Amino acid sequence: MEELYFRGFLLPRLPQLGKWAPLFNTVLFSVYHFWAPWAVLSKIIFGFPGFWFVWRKHDLRATIWMHPGSTLVGTVGGIIALSMGVI
């Protein structure tokens, strides 16, 4: 649902921002995850390329796959770190 709202609904409604629209959309998406303020910067850095791609190609499929994929990688990485005693 997040992808449909942020990239499918909101991003096309930001034409006044021109080339800054994907960055603005990325920041809004990152700040929307207010329950994880420590992750805002990483969401901006790692999310921007996918959001820019959607803006450029007008195709949501990339971020629809990217979002659960990045969540899976982060979760598996966290589980591995916990099991190895790193954190």
N, C-alpha and C positions, 0 to 999 in steps of 0.2 A: 504494500500500500504506500509505503514511503516513496518508492520509486515513481509510482504513478502520480503522486501528488507533487513531489519536488521537481521531477524531470518531465513528467507528462502534462501537468497542469500549470505549475508555477513558472517554469523556465520559459515556455513560449510567451508568457505574459510579461516578460521583462525586456522588450525590444528597445526601450528607451536607454537601457544601459549599454547597448551595443556589445562590443567585445568583452566587456566586464561582466556581462550577465552570468556566464558559467562560474566565475569566481564568487560573485555575490550569492548565487544559488548554493555553491559548495559551503560557504561560511554559514548561511542559514541552516543548511542541513546539519552541519557539525554542531552548531549551537543548540539546535533542536534536541540533541541528545544531552540535555542538561543534567541527567542523572550520572553522566560520566564526564565531568569537566576535564579530567586528566587526558582524555582522548580527543579533545577538540582539535588540537594542532595536528595530530597524526591523521585524523579524518580529513582535514583540509589538504594536507600534503598528498596522501595516497588516494583520496577521492577525486581530486581535481582532474586528473587525466581522463577518467571515465566520464565525468560530467561534461568536460569539454568535448569529448567525442560525441556524446548524445546531442549537445548543442550544435555541433558542426554537421553531423550526419542526419539529425532529426530521427533518430532510431533508439528506442528505449531498451532494446534487447540486451545491449552491452551491460548496462548497469543493473538490469534485472538479474543477470547471471553473476555480475561482479559483487553485488551486495551480499548474497548468501555465501559466496565463495570466500570473500575476505573475512566474513564472520566465522566461517568454519576454520580457516587457517589460524585466526587469532585464538579461537577456543582450543584447538588442538595444541597450538604452541603453549598456551597457558597451562593446559593439563600436563604436558610434558615437563614444563618448568616446575610445576608443583610436585610432580612425581619424582623428579631428580633433586628436589630440595633447593632449587635455585632461588625460589621466592617463597 
